[in-house]
Amino acid sequence: MESEVRTSRRVNGRSRSITWAARGLSAVAGTVIAGVLIASPAAAADKPVPPNTTNPKPAAPAKGLGEHEKRKSQKIVRAVVESDATLVKKQSFGATSATKLGTGVYQVCFAVPINKGTYVASIGIPGNVGVPPAGEISVVGRVNTDNCLYIQTFNSAGTLTDRGFHVVAAYSKERRH
Protein backbone atom coordinates (compact mmCIF):
# COMPACT_ATOMS: atom_id res chain seq x y z
CA MET A 1 0.00 0.00 0.00
CA GLU A 2 1.26 3.45 -0.91
CA SER A 3 1.61 5.89 1.86
CA GLU A 4 -0.45 9.02 1.35
CA VAL A 5 1.07 12.39 1.96
CA ARG A 6 -1.31 14.53 3.95
CA THR A 7 -1.43 18.26 4.25
CA SER A 8 -3.65 20.32 6.44
CA ARG A 9 -5.25 23.68 5.92
CA ARG A 10 -7.64 25.80 7.88
CA VAL A 11 -11.22 25.99 6.64
CA ASN A 12 -13.68 28.11 8.60
CA GLY A 13 -11.30 28.17 11.55
CA ARG A 14 -10.91 24.37 11.63
CA SER A 15 -7.95 22.34 10.49
CA ARG A 16 -8.79 20.00 7.59
CA SER A 17 -6.55 17.20 6.38
CA ILE A 18 -6.39 16.65 2.61
CA THR A 19 -4.27 14.08 0.79
CA TRP A 20 -2.26 15.03 -2.26
CA ALA A 21 -4.05 12.26 -4.15
CA ALA A 22 -7.40 13.91 -3.38
CA ARG A 23 -6.08 17.26 -4.55
CA GLY A 24 -4.85 15.72 -7.81
CA LEU A 25 -8.15 13.94 -8.41
CA SER A 26 -10.03 17.18 -7.77
CA ALA A 27 -7.82 19.07 -10.25
CA VAL A 28 -8.28 16.39 -12.94
CA ALA A 29 -12.06 16.34 -12.40
CA GLY A 30 -12.21 20.13 -12.71
CA THR A 31 -10.20 20.03 -15.93
CA VAL A 32 -12.42 17.33 -17.41
CA ILE A 33 -15.59 19.20 -16.47
CA ALA A 34 -14.22 22.43 -17.92
CA GLY A 35 -13.28 20.60 -21.13
CA VAL A 36 -16.78 19.17 -21.46
CA LEU A 37 -18.37 22.58 -20.87
CA ILE A 38 -16.12 24.23 -23.44
CA ALA A 39 -16.59 21.53 -26.06
CA SER A 40 -20.28 20.90 -25.44
CA PRO A 41 -21.73 23.60 -27.76
CA ALA A 42 -19.89 22.16 -30.76
CA ALA A 43 -20.60 18.59 -29.68
CA ALA A 44 -24.28 19.34 -29.17
CA ALA A 45 -24.53 20.80 -32.66
CA ASP A 46 -22.70 17.81 -34.20
CA LYS A 47 -20.10 20.17 -35.60
CA PRO A 48 -16.40 19.42 -35.51
CA VAL A 49 -14.35 21.46 -33.13
CA PRO A 50 -11.92 23.58 -35.17
CA PRO A 51 -8.26 22.80 -34.63
CA ASN A 52 -6.06 25.14 -32.68
CA THR A 53 -4.62 27.57 -35.16
CA THR A 54 -2.09 30.27 -34.61
CA ASN A 55 -2.34 33.65 -36.20
CA PRO A 56 0.92 34.19 -38.11
CA LYS A 57 0.63 37.98 -37.72
CA PRO A 58 -0.59 39.08 -34.29
CA ALA A 59 -3.11 41.91 -34.27
CA ALA A 60 -2.12 45.26 -32.82
CA PRO A 61 -3.41 45.70 -29.28
CA ALA A 62 -6.51 47.85 -28.89
CA LYS A 63 -6.02 51.27 -27.40
CA GLY A 64 -8.08 52.14 -24.35
CA LEU A 65 -9.50 55.56 -23.71
CA GLY A 66 -6.45 56.48 -21.66
CA GLU A 67 -4.10 55.68 -24.53
CA HIS A 68 -6.07 57.33 -27.34
CA GLU A 69 -3.22 59.31 -28.81
CA LYS A 70 -1.17 60.95 -26.11
CA ARG A 71 -2.09 64.54 -27.08
CA LYS A 72 -5.84 63.98 -27.07
CA SER A 73 -8.45 63.11 -24.50
CA GLN A 74 -11.86 61.51 -24.91
CA LYS A 75 -14.93 63.61 -24.16
CA ILE A 76 -18.61 62.74 -24.28
CA VAL A 77 -21.69 64.89 -24.81
CA ARG A 78 -25.28 63.69 -24.90
CA ALA A 79 -28.83 64.81 -25.52
CA VAL A 80 -32.29 63.48 -24.77
CA VAL A 81 -34.84 64.97 -27.15
CA GLU A 82 -38.62 64.61 -27.12
CA SER A 83 -40.55 64.02 -30.36
CA ASP A 84 -41.44 67.75 -30.58
CA ALA A 85 -37.68 68.64 -30.37
CA THR A 86 -37.80 69.70 -26.73
CA LEU A 87 -34.31 69.24 -25.29
CA VAL A 88 -34.56 67.49 -21.91
CA LYS A 89 -32.02 69.59 -19.99
CA LYS A 90 -31.77 67.36 -16.90
CA GLN A 91 -30.73 64.36 -19.02
CA SER A 92 -28.53 66.19 -21.51
CA PHE A 93 -24.91 67.23 -21.11
CA GLY A 94 -23.19 69.64 -23.47
CA ALA A 95 -26.24 69.98 -25.73
CA THR A 96 -27.23 73.55 -26.54
CA SER A 97 -30.28 73.08 -28.77
CA ALA A 98 -32.59 70.69 -30.57
CA THR A 99 -34.57 71.78 -33.60
CA LYS A 100 -37.28 69.99 -35.57
CA LEU A 101 -36.57 70.51 -39.28
CA GLY A 102 -39.52 68.47 -40.55
CA THR A 103 -41.49 65.33 -39.76
CA GLY A 104 -38.98 62.95 -38.15
CA VAL A 105 -36.03 65.22 -39.01
CA TYR A 106 -34.00 66.94 -36.27
CA GLN A 107 -30.85 68.92 -35.65
CA VAL A 108 -29.07 68.67 -32.28
CA CYS A 109 -26.22 71.08 -31.50
CA PHE A 110 -23.55 70.92 -28.81
CA ALA A 111 -21.30 73.51 -27.17
CA VAL A 112 -18.15 71.84 -28.54
CA PRO A 113 -16.92 70.65 -31.96
CA ILE A 114 -17.90 66.99 -32.45
CA ASN A 115 -17.33 66.66 -36.20
CA LYS A 116 -14.42 64.24 -35.66
CA GLY A 117 -16.37 62.09 -33.23
CA THR A 118 -18.46 58.96 -33.12
CA TYR A 119 -22.24 59.24 -32.81
CA VAL A 120 -24.75 56.76 -31.38
CA ALA A 121 -28.50 57.34 -31.25
CA SER A 122 -31.51 55.30 -30.17
CA ILE A 123 -35.25 55.82 -30.05
CA GLY A 124 -36.19 56.68 -26.49
CA ILE A 125 -38.24 58.76 -24.10
CA PRO A 126 -37.12 60.99 -21.22
CA GLY A 127 -36.99 59.63 -17.70
CA ASN A 128 -36.93 56.04 -16.60
CA VAL A 129 -40.62 55.11 -16.75
CA GLY A 130 -42.56 54.00 -19.81
CA VAL A 131 -41.86 52.31 -23.11
CA PRO A 132 -40.84 54.23 -26.22
CA PRO A 133 -42.68 53.53 -29.48
CA ALA A 134 -41.00 51.18 -31.94
CA GLY A 135 -38.93 52.70 -34.69
CA GLU A 136 -35.54 53.32 -36.23
CA ILE A 137 -33.10 56.21 -36.16
CA SER A 138 -30.15 57.48 -38.17
CA VAL A 139 -27.52 60.02 -37.13
CA VAL A 140 -24.75 61.82 -39.02
CA GLY A 141 -22.72 64.99 -38.61
CA ARG A 142 -24.50 68.12 -39.86
CA VAL A 143 -23.15 69.69 -43.07
CA ASN A 144 -21.44 73.10 -42.75
CA THR A 145 -21.08 72.94 -38.97
CA ASP A 146 -18.69 71.23 -36.60
CA ASN A 147 -20.96 71.01 -33.56
CA CYS A 148 -24.36 69.74 -34.79
CA LEU A 149 -25.89 66.38 -35.72
CA TYR A 150 -28.54 65.57 -38.32
CA ILE A 151 -30.99 62.94 -37.05
CA GLN A 152 -33.91 61.17 -38.73
CA THR A 153 -36.48 59.01 -36.91
CA PHE A 154 -38.74 56.46 -38.59
CA ASN A 155 -41.59 54.16 -37.64
CA SER A 156 -41.06 50.41 -38.13
CA ALA A 157 -42.42 50.64 -41.69
CA GLY A 158 -39.61 53.04 -42.63
CA THR A 159 -41.68 56.23 -42.85
CA LEU A 160 -40.27 59.43 -41.34
CA THR A 161 -42.14 59.84 -38.05
CA ASP A 162 -41.67 62.08 -35.02
CA ARG A 163 -39.97 60.04 -32.28
CA GLY A 164 -38.14 60.97 -29.11
CA PHE A 165 -34.51 59.86 -28.95
CA HIS A 166 -31.24 59.77 -27.05
CA VAL A 167 -27.95 60.64 -28.78
CA VAL A 168 -24.37 60.43 -27.55
CA ALA A 169 -21.28 61.86 -29.25
CA ALA A 170 -17.80 60.76 -28.20
CA TYR A 171 -15.07 63.00 -29.54
CA SER A 172 -11.39 63.73 -29.02
CA LYS A 173 -10.39 67.16 -27.91
CA GLU A 174 -6.78 68.12 -28.46
CA ARG A 175 -4.99 69.26 -25.36
CA ARG A 176 -3.13 72.57 -25.44
CA HIS A 177 0.20 71.95 -23.65
C-alpha positions in Angstrom: 0.0 0.0 0.0 1.3 3.4 -0.9 1.6 5.9 1.9 -0.5 9.0 1.4 1.1 12.4 2.0 -1.3 14.5 3.9 -1.4 18.3 4.3 -3.6 20.3 6.4 -5.3 23.7 5.9 -7.6 25.8 7.9 -11.2 26.0 6.6 -13.7 28.1 8.6 -11.3 28.2 11.6 -10.9 24.4 11.6 -8.0 22.3 10.5 -8.8 20.0 7.6 -6.6 17.2 6.4 -6.4 16.6 2.6 -4.3 14.1 0.8 -2.3 15.0 -2.3 -4.1 12.3 -4.1 -7.4 13.9 -3.4 -6.1 17.3 -4.6 -4.9 15.7 -7.8 -8.2 13.9 -8.4 -10.0 17.2 -7.8 -7.8 19.1 -10.2 -8.3 16.4 -12.9 -12.1 16.3 -12.4 -12.2 20.1 -12.7 -10.2 20.0 -15.9 -12.4 17.3 -17.4 -15.6 19.2 -16.5 -14.2 22.4 -17.9 -13.3 20.6 -21.1 -16.8 19.2 -21.5 -18.4 22.6 -20.9 -16.1 24.2 -23.4 -16.6 21.5 -26.1 -20.3 20.9 -25.4 -21.7 23.6 -27.8 -19.9 22.2 -30.8 -20.6 18.6 -29.7 -24.3 19.3 -29.2 -24.5 20.8 -32.7 -22.7 17.8 -34.2 -20.1 20.2 -35.6 -16.4 19.4 -35.5 -14.3 21.5 -33.1 -11.9 23.6 -35.2 -8.3 22.8 -34.6 -6.1 25.1 -32.7 -4.6 27.6 -35.2 -2.1 30.3 -34.6 -2.3 33.6 -36.2 0.9 34.2 -38.1 0.6 38.0 -37.7 -0.6 39.1 -34.3 -3.1 41.9 -34.3 -2.1 45.3 -32.8 -3.4 45.7 -29.3 -6.5 47.8 -28.9 -6.0 51.3 -27.4 -8.1 52.1 -24.3 -9.5 55.6 -23.7 -6.5 56.5 -21.7 -4.1 55.7 -24.5 -6.1 57.3 -27.3 -3.2 59.3 -28.8 -1.2 61.0 -26.1 -2.1 64.5 -27.1 -5.8 64.0 -27.1 -8.4 63.1 -24.5 -11.9 61.5 -24.9 -14.9 63.6 -24.2 -18.6 62.7 -24.3 -21.7 64.9 -24.8 -25.3 63.7 -24.9 -28.8 64.8 -25.5 -32.3 63.5 -24.8 -34.8 65.0 -27.2 -38.6 64.6 -27.1 -40.5 64.0 -30.4 -41.4 67.7 -30.6 -37.7 68.6 -30.4 -37.8 69.7 -26.7 -34.3 69.2 -25.3 -34.6 67.5 -21.9 -32.0 69.6 -20.0 -31.8 67.4 -16.9 -30.7 64.4 -19.0 -28.5 66.2 -21.5 -24.9 67.2 -21.1 -23.2 69.6 -23.5 -26.2 70.0 -25.7 -27.2 73.6 -26.5 -30.3 73.1 -28.8 -32.6 70.7 -30.6 -34.6 71.8 -33.6 -37.3 70.0 -35.6 -36.6 70.5 -39.3 -39.5 68.5 -40.6 -41.5 65.3 -39.8 -39.0 63.0 -38.2 -36.0 65.2 -39.0 -34.0 66.9 -36.3 -30.8 68.9 -35.6 -29.1 68.7 -32.3 -26.2 71.1 -31.5 -23.6 70.9 -28.8 -21.3 73.5 -27.2 -18.2 71.8 -28.5 -16.9 70.6 -32.0 -17.9 67.0 -32.5 -17.3 66.7 -36.2 -14.4 64.2 -35.7 -16.4 62.1 -33.2 -18.5 59.0 -33.1 -22.2 59.2 -32.8 -24.7 56.8 -31.4 -28.5 57.3 -31.2 -31.5 55.3 -30.2 -35.3 55.8 -30.1 -36.2 56.7 -26.5 -38.2 58.8 -24.1 -37.1 61.0 -21.2 -37.0 59.6 -17.7 -36.9 56.0 -16.6 -40.6 55.1 -16.8 -42.6 54.0 -19.8 -41.9 52.3 -23.1 -40.8 54.2 -26.2 -42.7 53.5 -29.5 -41.0 51.2 -31.9 -38.9 52.7 -34.7 -35.5 53.3 -36.2 -33.1 56.2 -36.2 -30.2 57.5 -38.2 -27.5 60.0 -37.1 -24.7 61.8 -39.0 -22.7 65.0 -38.6 -24.5 68.1 -39.9 -23.1 69.7 -43.1 -21.4 73.1 -42.8 -21.1 72.9 -39.0 -18.7 71.2 -36.6 -21.0 71.0 -33.6 -24.4 69.7 -34.8 -25.9 66.4 -35.7 -28.5 65.6 -38.3 -31.0 62.9 -37.1 -33.9 61.2 -38.7 -36.5 59.0 -36.9 -38.7 56.5 -38.6 -41.6 54.2 -37.6 -41.1 50.4 -38.1 -42.4 50.6 -41.7 -39.6 53.0 -42.6 -41.7 56.2 -42.8 -40.3 59.4 -41.3 -42.1 59.8 -38.0 -41.7 62.1 -35.0 -40.0 60.0 -32.3 -38.1 61.0 -29.1 -34.5 59.9 -29.0 -31.2 59.8 -27.1 -28.0 60.6 -28.8 -24.4 60.4 -27.5 -21.3 61.9 -29.2 -17.8 60.8 -28.2 -15.1 63.0 -29.5 -11.4 63.7 -29.0 -10.4 67.2 -27.9 -6.8 68.1 -28.5 -5.0 69.3 -25.4 -3.1 72.6 -25.4 0.2 72.0 -23.7 
